[in-house]
Structure formats: structure tokens, C-alpha cells
Amino acid sequence: MSNKKLIKQPVEESTFDFSEQQSKEIATFKFSKQQLVSSKKYAFQRDVLNALLKDGQVYTFSEVDQQLNDFLKGKVKK
């Protein structure tokens, strides 16, 4: 066996957050109304999406989520 001593050196930590960067990149993808209506993510809101979204436009997930939240939190007219 060798008598070499192991020296521990402090490791500099990275401040870059990969998960935050990836979520920003994912949010920039845009989808057509047809793609969103047929997606599994919005399977339970298909009818609402058909009414809210316009044909020929593209939307990010955050834009669709915001429109859904605004619609679902809206007041009922009497």
C-alpha cells in the first residue's frame, strides 16, 4: 500500500440553474389551436379551448393557461 495522502480541495459551486433555463425554453414553443385541442394536456378543456382560441394563431402553454384561468375565474352573468 502507498502512503500517499489525499488532499481535499473545496469545489466551486455553479450558480447556473438548468431547470430554470429548460423551463424558459419549453415555454417559448408555440402551438396551433388544433394541436392544443388534440393534446393530452388539455383533454378536459377541449370545448373551452375551441371557444377561446382563434384559428390560425399560435399560443404558448402559458398563454393558454392564462386564458383558461381568466375564463374559469370569470363572473357568471345573470
Distance bins in CASP14 RR format, pairs under 12 A and 6 or more apart:
PFRMAT RR
TARGET T0000
AUTHOR 0000-0000-0000
RMODE 2
METHOD distances of the structure
MODEL  1
16 22 0 0 0 0 0 1 0 0 0 0 0
17 23 0 0 0 0 1 0 0 0 0 0 0
17 24 0 0 0 0 0 1 0 0 0 0 0
18 24 0 0 0 0 0 1 0 0 0 0 0
18 25 0 0 0 0 0 1 0 0 0 0 0
19 25 0 0 0 0 0 1 0 0 0 0 0
19 26 0 0 0 0 0 1 0 0 0 0 0
20 26 0 0 0 0 0 1 0 0 0 0 0
20 27 0 0 0 0 0 1 0 0 0 0 0
21 27 0 0 0 0 0 1 0 0 0 0 0
21 28 0 0 0 0 0 1 0 0 0 0 0
22 28 0 0 0 0 0 1 0 0 0 0 0
22 29 0 0 0 0 0 1 0 0 0 0 0
23 29 0 0 0 0 0 1 0 0 0 0 0
23 60 0 0 0 0 0 1 0 0 0 0 0
23 61 0 0 0 0 0 1 0 0 0 0 0
23 62 0 0 0 0 0 1 0 0 0 0 0
24 60 0 0 0 0 0 1 0 0 0 0 0
24 62 0 0 0 0 0 1 0 0 0 0 0
25 60 0 0 0 0 0 1 0 0 0 0 0
26 60 0 0 0 0 1 0 0 0 0 0 0
26 61 1 0 0 1 0 0 0 0 0 0 0
26 62 0 0 0 0 1 0 0 0 0 0 0
27 59 0 0 0 0 0 1 0 0 0 0 0
27 60 1 0 1 0 0 0 0 0 0 0 0
27 61 1 0 0 1 0 0 0 0 0 0 0
27 62 1 0 1 0 0 0 0 0 0 0 0
27 63 0 0 0 0 1 0 0 0 0 0 0
27 64 0 0 0 0 0 1 0 0 0 0 0
27 65 0 0 0 0 0 1 0 0 0 0 0
27 66 0 0 0 0 0 1 0 0 0 0 0
28 58 0 0 0 0 0 1 0 0 0 0 0
28 59 0 0 0 0 0 1 0 0 0 0 0
28 60 1 0 0 1 0 0 0 0 0 0 0
28 61 0 0 0 0 1 0 0 0 0 0 0
28 62 0 0 0 0 1 0 0 0 0 0 0
28 63 0 0 0 0 0 1 0 0 0 0 0
29 35 0 0 0 0 0 1 0 0 0 0 0
29 36 0 0 0 0 0 1 0 0 0 0 0
29 39 0 0 0 0 0 1 0 0 0 0 0
29 58 0 0 0 0 1 0 0 0 0 0 0
29 59 0 0 0 0 1 0 0 0 0 0 0
29 60 1 0 0 1 0 0 0 0 0 0 0
29 61 1 0 0 1 0 0 0 0 0 0 0
29 62 0 0 0 0 0 1 0 0 0 0 0
29 63 0 0 0 0 0 1 0 0 0 0 0
29 64 0 0 0 0 0 1 0 0 0 0 0
30 36 0 0 0 0 1 0 0 0 0 0 0
30 53 0 0 0 0 0 1 0 0 0 0 0
30 56 0 0 0 0 0 1 0 0 0 0 0
30 57 0 0 0 0 1 0 0 0 0 0 0
30 58 1 1 0 0 0 0 0 0 0 0 0
30 59 1 0 0 1 0 0 0 0 0 0 0
30 60 1 0 1 0 0 0 0 0 0 0 0
30 61 0 0 0 0 1 0 0 0 0 0 0
30 62 0 0 0 0 0 1 0 0 0 0 0
30 63 0 0 0 0 1 0 0 0 0 0 0
30 64 0 0 0 0 0 1 0 0 0 0 0
31 37 0 0 0 0 1 0 0 0 0 0 0
31 38 0 0 0 0 1 0 0 0 0 0 0
31 39 1 0 0 1 0 0 0 0 0 0 0
31 41 0 0 0 0 1 0 0 0 0 0 0
31 42 0 0 0 0 1 0 0 0 0 0 0
31 49 0 0 0 0 0 1 0 0 0 0 0
31 53 0 0 0 0 1 0 0 0 0 0 0
31 56 0 0 0 0 0 1 0 0 0 0 0
31 57 0 0 0 0 0 1 0 0 0 0 0
31 58 1 0 0 1 0 0 0 0 0 0 0
31 59 1 0 0 1 0 0 0 0 0 0 0
31 60 1 0 0 1 0 0 0 0 0 0 0
31 61 1 0 0 1 0 0 0 0 0 0 0
31 62 0 0 0 0 0 1 0 0 0 0 0
31 63 0 0 0 0 1 0 0 0 0 0 0
31 64 0 0 0 0 1 0 0 0 0 0 0
32 38 0 0 0 0 1 0 0 0 0 0 0
32 39 0 0 0 0 0 1 0 0 0 0 0
32 49 0 0 0 0 0 1 0 0 0 0 0
32 53 0 0 0 0 1 0 0 0 0 0 0
32 54 0 0 0 0 0 1 0 0 0 0 0
32 55 0 0 0 0 1 0 0 0 0 0 0
32 56 1 0 0 1 0 0 0 0 0 0 0
32 57 1 0 0 1 0 0 0 0 0 0 0
32 58 1 0 1 0 0 0 0 0 0 0 0
32 59 0 0 0 0 1 0 0 0 0 0 0
32 60 0 0 0 0 0 1 0 0 0 0 0
32 64 0 0 0 0 0 1 0 0 0 0 0
33 39 0 0 0 0 0 1 0 0 0 0 0
33 42 0 0 0 0 0 1 0 0 0 0 0
33 46 0 0 0 0 0 1 0 0 0 0 0
33 49 1 0 0 1 0 0 0 0 0 0 0
33 50 1 0 0 1 0 0 0 0 0 0 0
33 51 0 0 0 0 0 1 0 0 0 0 0
33 52 0 0 0 0 1 0 0 0 0 0 0
33 53 1 0 1 0 0 0 0 0 0 0 0
33 54 1 0 0 1 0 0 0 0 0 0 0
33 55 1 0 1 0 0 0 0 0 0 0 0
33 56 1 0 0 1 0 0 0 0 0 0 0
33 57 1 0 0 1 0 0 0 0 0 0 0
33 58 0 0 0 0 1 0 0 0 0 0 0
33 59 1 0 0 1 0 0 0 0 0 0 0
33 63 0 0 0 0 0 1 0 0 0 0 0
33 64 0 0 0 0 1 0 0 0 0 0 0
33 67 0 0 0 0 0 1 0 0 0 0 0
34 42 0 0 0 0 0 1 0 0 0 0 0
34 46 0 0 0 0 0 1 0 0 0 0 0
34 49 0 0 0 0 0 1 0 0 0 0 0
34 50 0 0 0 0 1 0 0 0 0 0 0
34 53 0 0 0 0 1 0 0 0 0 0 0
34 54 0 0 0 0 0 1 0 0 0 0 0
34 55 0 0 0 0 1 0 0 0 0 0 0
34 56 0 0 0 0 1 0 0 0 0 0 0
34 57 0 0 0 0 0 1 0 0 0 0 0
34 58 0 0 0 0 0 1 0 0 0 0 0
34 59 0 0 0 0 0 1 0 0 0 0 0
35 41 0 0 0 0 0 1 0 0 0 0 0
35 42 0 0 0 0 1 0 0 0 0 0 0
35 49 0 0 0 0 0 1 0 0 0 0 0
35 53 0 0 0 0 0 1 0 0 0 0 0
35 55 0 0 0 0 0 1 0 0 0 0 0
35 56 0 0 0 0 0 1 0 0 0 0 0
35 57 0 0 0 0 0 1 0 0 0 0 0
35 58 0 0 0 0 1 0 0 0 0 0 0
35 59 0 0 0 0 1 0 0 0 0 0 0
35 60 0 0 0 0 0 1 0 0 0 0 0
35 61 0 0 0 0 0 1 0 0 0 0 0
35 64 0 0 0 0 0 1 0 0 0 0 0
36 42 1 0 1 0 0 0 0 0 0 0 0
36 43 0 0 0 0 0 1 0 0 0 0 0
36 45 0 0 0 0 1 0 0 0 0 0 0
36 46 0 0 0 0 1 0 0 0 0 0 0
36 48 0 0 0 0 0 1 0 0 0 0 0
36 49 1 0 1 0 0 0 0 0 0 0 0
36 50 0 0 0 0 1 0 0 0 0 0 0
36 52 0 0 0 0 0 1 0 0 0 0 0
36 53 1 0 0 1 0 0 0 0 0 0 0
36 54 0 0 0 0 0 1 0 0 0 0 0
36 55 0 0 0 0 0 1 0 0 0 0 0
36 56 0 0 0 0 0 1 0 0 0 0 0
36 57 0 0 0 0 0 1 0 0 0 0 0
36 58 0 0 0 0 1 0 0 0 0 0 0
36 59 1 0 0 1 0 0 0 0 0 0 0
36 60 0 0 0 0 0 1 0 0 0 0 0
36 61 0 0 0 0 1 0 0 0 0 0 0
36 63 0 0 0 0 1 0 0 0 0 0 0
36 64 1 0 1 0 0 0 0 0 0 0 0
36 65 0 0 0 0 0 1 0 0 0 0 0
36 67 0 0 0 0 0 1 0 0 0 0 0
36 68 0 0 0 0 0 1 0 0 0 0 0
37 43 0 0 0 0 1 0 0 0 0 0 0
37 44 0 0 0 0 0 1 0 0 0 0 0
37 45 0 0 0 0 1 0 0 0 0 0 0
37 46 1 0 1 0 0 0 0 0 0 0 0
37 47 0 0 0 0 1 0 0 0 0 0 0
37 48 0 0 0 0 1 0 0 0 0 0 0
37 49 1 0 1 0 0 0 0 0 0 0 0
37 50 1 0 1 0 0 0 0 0 0 0 0
37 51 0 0 0 0 0 1 0 0 0 0 0
37 52 0 0 0 0 0 1 0 0 0 0 0
37 53 1 0 0 1 0 0 0 0 0 0 0
37 55 0 0 0 0 0 1 0 0 0 0 0
37 59 0 0 0 0 0 1 0 0 0 0 0
37 64 0 0 0 0 0 1 0 0 0 0 0
38 46 0 0 0 0 1 0 0 0 0 0 0
38 49 0 0 0 0 1 0 0 0 0 0 0
38 50 0 0 0 0 0 1 0 0 0 0 0
39 45 0 0 0 0 0 1 0 0 0 0 0
39 46 0 0 0 0 1 0 0 0 0 0 0
39 49 0 0 0 0 1 0 0 0 0 0 0
39 53 0 0 0 0 0 1 0 0 0 0 0
39 59 0 0 0 0 0 1 0 0 0 0 0
39 61 0 0 0 0 1 0 0 0 0 0 0
39 64 0 0 0 0 1 0 0 0 0 0 0
40 46 0 0 0 0 0 1 0 0 0 0 0
41 49 0 0 0 0 0 1 0 0 0 0 0
41 61 1 0 0 1 0 0 0 0 0 0 0
41 64 0 0 0 0 1 0 0 0 0 0 0
41 65 0 0 0 0 1 0 0 0 0 0 0
41 68 0 0 0 0 0 1 0 0 0 0 0
42 48 0 0 0 0 1 0 0 0 0 0 0
42 49 1 0 1 0 0 0 0 0 0 0 0
42 50 0 0 0 0 0 1 0 0 0 0 0
42 52 0 0 0 0 0 1 0 0 0 0 0
42 53 0 0 0 0 1 0 0 0 0 0 0
42 59 0 0 0 0 0 1 0 0 0 0 0
42 61 0 0 0 0 1 0 0 0 0 0 0
42 64 1 0 0 1 0 0 0 0 0 0 0
42 65 0 0 0 0 1 0 0 0 0 0 0
42 67 0 0 0 0 0 1 0 0 0 0 0
42 68 0 0 0 0 1 0 0 0 0 0 0
43 49 0 0 0 0 0 1 0 0 0 0 0
44 68 0 0 0 0 0 1 0 0 0 0 0
44 72 0 0 0 0 0 1 0 0 0 0 0
45 51 0 0 0 0 1 0 0 0 0 0 0
45 52 0 0 0 0 1 0 0 0 0 0 0
45 53 0 0 0 0 0 1 0 0 0 0 0
45 64 0 0 0 0 1 0 0 0 0 0 0
45 65 0 0 0 0 1 0 0 0 0 0 0
45 67 0 0 0 0 0 1 0 0 0 0 0
45 68 1 0 0 1 0 0 0 0 0 0 0
45 69 0 0 0 0 0 1 0 0 0 0 0
45 71 0 0 0 0 1 0 0 0 0 0 0
45 72 0 0 0 0 1 0 0 0 0 0 0
46 52 0 0 0 0 0 1 0 0 0 0 0
46 53 0 0 0 0 0 1 0 0 0 0 0
46 64 0 0 0 0 0 1 0 0 0 0 0
46 68 0 0 0 0 0 1 0 0 0 0 0
47 53 0 0 0 0 0 1 0 0 0 0 0
47 68 0 0 0 0 0 1 0 0 0 0 0
47 71 0 0 0 0 0 1 0 0 0 0 0
48 64 0 0 0 0 0 1 0 0 0 0 0
48 65 0 0 0 0 0 1 0 0 0 0 0
48 67 0 0 0 0 1 0 0 0 0 0 0
48 68 1 0 0 1 0 0 0 0 0 0 0
48 69 0 0 0 0 0 1 0 0 0 0 0
48 70 0 0 0 0 0 1 0 0 0 0 0
48 71 1 0 0 1 0 0 0 0 0 0 0
48 72 1 0 0 1 0 0 0 0 0 0 0
49 55 0 0 0 0 0 1 0 0 0 0 0
49 59 0 0 0 0 1 0 0 0 0 0 0
49 61 0 0 0 0 0 1 0 0 0 0 0
49 63 0 0 0 0 0 1 0 0 0 0 0
49 64 1 0 0 1 0 0 0 0 0 0 0
49 65 0 0 0 0 0 1 0 0 0 0 0
49 67 0 0 0 0 1 0 0 0 0 0 0
49 68 1 0 0 1 0 0 0 0 0 0 0
49 71 0 0 0 0 1 0 0 0 0 0 0
49 72 0 0 0 0 0 1 0 0 0 0 0
51 67 0 0 0 0 0 1 0 0 0 0 0
51 68 0 0 0 0 0 1 0 0 0 0 0
51 71 0 0 0 0 1 0 0 0 0 0 0
52 59 0 0 0 0 1 0 0 0 0 0 0
52 63 0 0 0 0 0 1 0 0 0 0 0
52 64 0 0 0 0 1 0 0 0 0 0 0
52 65 0 0 0 0 0 1 0 0 0 0 0
52 66 0 0 0 0 0 1 0 0 0 0 0
52 67 1 0 1 0 0 0 0 0 0 0 0
52 68 1 0 0 1 0 0 0 0 0 0 0
52 69 0 0 0 0 0 1 0 0 0 0 0
52 70 0 0 0 0 1 0 0 0 0 0 0
52 71 1 0 1 0 0 0 0 0 0 0 0
52 72 0 0 0 0 0 1 0 0 0 0 0
53 59 1 0 0 1 0 0 0 0 0 0 0
53 63 0 0 0 0 1 0 0 0 0 0 0
53 64 1 0 0 1 0 0 0 0 0 0 0
53 67 1 0 0 1 0 0 0 0 0 0 0
53 68 0 0 0 0 1 0 0 0 0 0 0
53 71 0 0 0 0 0 1 0 0 0 0 0
54 63 0 0 0 0 0 1 0 0 0 0 0
54 64 0 0 0 0 0 1 0 0 0 0 0
54 67 0 0 0 0 0 1 0 0 0 0 0
57 63 0 0 0 0 1 0 0 0 0 0 0
57 64 0 0 0 0 0 1 0 0 0 0 0
57 67 0 0 0 0 0 1 0 0 0 0 0
58 64 0 0 0 0 0 1 0 0 0 0 0
59 65 0 0 0 0 1 0 0 0 0 0 0
59 66 0 0 0 0 1 0 0 0 0 0 0
59 67 1 0 0 1 0 0 0 0 0 0 0
59 68 0 0 0 0 0 1 0 0 0 0 0
60 66 0 0 0 0 1 0 0 0 0 0 0
60 67 0 0 0 0 0 1 0 0 0 0 0
61 67 0 0 0 0 0 1 0 0 0 0 0
61 68 0 0 0 0 0 1 0 0 0 0 0
62 68 0 0 0 0 0 1 0 0 0 0 0
62 69 0 0 0 0 0 1 0 0 0 0 0
63 69 0 0 0 0 0 1 0 0 0 0 0
63 70 0 0 0 0 0 1 0 0 0 0 0
64 70 0 0 0 0 0 1 0 0 0 0 0
64 71 0 0 0 0 0 1 0 0 0 0 0
65 71 0 0 0 0 0 1 0 0 0 0 0
65 72 0 0 0 0 0 1 0 0 0 0 0
66 72 0 0 0 0 0 1 0 0 0 0 0
66 73 0 0 0 0 0 1 0 0 0 0 0
67 73 0 0 0 0 0 1 0 0 0 0 0
67 74 0 0 0 0 0 1 0 0 0 0 0
68 74 0 0 0 0 0 1 0 0 0 0 0
END
